[in-house]
């Protein structure tokens, strides 16, 4: 399929959906080129609107990330509480020398603006500070917590997308029939049932009652984690050829990931259904069918493609939410992810860790939003970057 | 408009993928049960863990870990914390003035790397704890450590220190190989940089060595084949996992773990399935604090008002919240420690007496605020639940209590700065000796948190000073009983309860014993 469709070259229904999209962007570039030769880099950007778009969004993302650090820093320092009191023992807190050493070690004896500027300076060198809870660098902590959650949320979103979109399409194609009603009830249940409750129930039934699922954690007890490459145990174990570890990791991943899919599948089913129904009534779909195109071609190349845009938006937001909000599921399955780390950091006023988590979550949302915006263009030429 | 039929599209594919994922779960389940068999022991607990470095740790999970990795000069046997027993020191002598403790090291003791444990290692390790100014440094406040000869070490205290033999078993005072620690950036100064190393490997002579350590997930310990202690460990490997209580219960029931440490009384009731439950009173004492500082509250500072509160509490009703095993301590010292008041002296509810005391206080319609950490649970008992019960009970006396819940981090500030009118807190023992509780006296750490300033009660202060420096269990016991009896009538603290604590273990595990210092000694566990 050609990535650039011009209405004049289009055929039937395809052309109808892409009028005026690409032409404007490439036309601007062409005009600039013919009017005056540009320096190499600018010419490159002018010819590649996607590169220009990515560059602009990256610059914005850096500014937003800076904003995230500032907001997180201010908010955590507004909390009425003393990190020394929260982290030192009941005896140690009574010794001024120990308290002074604690404050000095974590830079808490400096004025707040100095603390913030120091943090930013260290951040430029990739230093996120030292966690008061784990006594190691926040970066090290995050390098295990983030992949753990990423593995969980990644598996959940992949399964959700496959199942949710399939359910949504089937429901739309069987509108108001029994299958549709059934899938709507399932999706309603998915979005209504509290995830933590479902997690407890699933763990109880599939682990305790039936013994189908392994126990809590990411691996079987006593099993050594695979050599750290990505931090995703399934991937790392496969890379190292440690198949028993791989299967253990997949087994431990399955149940919590499936629990997390319940809500997202429900959400995606509903969105896909309504989006597909809307597209099914479009003229170009009717025209494609009138031309006698096979139903499969019409569904995948005309209907689903157009319907996926809102679905991708929801999926992006859901993925962001999965990455930053799985604390309860992580707690039930003893999954050492970002949610558990964030909770522990917040409840102990572990400022460097809270800042690190805030930054990661901010970056996750920025990245997911950027990916979603780029995917819009890939999926639907009407919304390509102009 | 004609409908598309789903049958022609490969929608079954994703369902197959989900089924495959579920199937893989089944295979994982099989391997889990297989790997926990044999000589591996899995212990589930809710982690409170920051480091494995003995000089820096003072958290419950850290104590379990370091107890297995490092030997201390003295130790305790099982649950009995009233009598120190030999550890790395085979014997000791305490001078008559209580200032000098001489310890003779066990011959032939070796670190896991095979090198001998020397007096120099002991001096280095203990001086390191002092120099680091960390959470456990206070254990050796005012103590000087010197080497007398190759196998003798002398600990000299500025003041008489009868508690020292009870302090030395603390795992934070574990003995490290000076040579190994120094080779990895360690020193007995504040610039010590060995923590990172000690979180990846151990440098002790304990029954286990450190295989892996993560403060969020799990700690794995492997049997030390060169352990020279008398009781060799049974299990080849110990896996300590960070798991929350509800999941701990299912894990131990299913056999995925062999020990669960944090189940509440409700959770252990009706467990069955061949599991063993060891229940008893925790050493944590939950107490009510009435601030004596009139600037904070003239109401709580009123002695008669304090009496009304003391008599107005229904202690038995509070115990029902904590379940089987919980007890009401008669004083601030836990019921199992030397110097604890007999249960017969515990305060009971006297509603008429409470109302009379309130009238005598001269305060009409008293209203006070109760500060507590609403997210804090003590041995599974939520302070929120307890605060609500106290509020209801005092209402019957005629006292209006306004609950002021706050996150622990926020409320700790109020408590430690003496800003609470009424406060609901607990004290966990730093070491199992009554002298740890002198901190509740006027002018001392916790006393000040209740606005009980130095000089507020000269009699109690004198008794406390005497108890702190007296040698001899019988005399000490009498002194601490006197202190508590007086505190129960004149002090700003009302001991409410020691909640229950439960250790659940598989039928195959033997030797489970709760210890208030290190919770459980995994090296002492055996198998049938």
Interface residues (C-beta under 8 A of the other chain):
Chain A: X79 X80 X81 X82 X85 X86 X88 X89 X90 X91 X92 X93 X94 X95 X97 X98 X101 X133 X134 X135 X136 X141 X144 X145 X155 X159 X162 X163 X166 X169 X170 X173 X174 X175 X179 X200 X203 X204 X206 X207 X208 X211 X212 X213 X214 X215 X216 X217 X218 X220 X221 X222 X223 X224 X225 X244 X247 X248 X250 X251 X252 X254 X255 X257 X258 X280 X286 X289 X295 X296 X298 X299 X331 X332 X333 X334 X336 X340 X341 X344 X347 X348 X349
Chain B: X1 X2 X3 X4 X5 X6 X8 X9 X11 X13 X14 X15 X17 X18 X21 X22 X24 X25 X26 X27 X28 X29 X31 X32 X33 X34 X35 X36 X40 X42 X50 X51 X53 X56 X58 X133 X134 X135 X136 X137 X138 X190 X195 X196 X199 X212 X214 X215 X216 X217 X218 X220 X237 X239 X241 X242 X243 X244 X246 X247 X250 X251 X253 X254 X256 X257 X375 X407 X408 X409 X410 X412 X413 X416 X427 X428 X430 X439 X445
